[in-house]
Amino acid sequence: MAEKAKPAAVGAGKAQDIERIKRRLDMLDNRLDSIDSMVTAVAERIMLQPVVLNITCPHCGENIEIAVIGSTKPGR
């Protein structure tokens, strides 16, 4: 009789695993949506005004300036 109980327990374990995977996929989807929103906001800002990044080289100590400039289409 103990053998008959094992398949039900195994099936319940698989169902829990599937639910855990579904929850993790939902969390990943939410995180990807958040990243997409942040990247979109940065891209929109770049299109409206220039963004300048100042980076110091860790090896030689020289300052490196990177300017990102975009232009918006007329009518936007």
Secondary structure, 3 states (H helix, E strand, C coil): CHHHHHHHHHHHHHHHHHHHHHHHHHHHHHHHHHHHHHHHHHHHHHHHCCEEEEEECCCCCCEEEEEECCCCCCCC
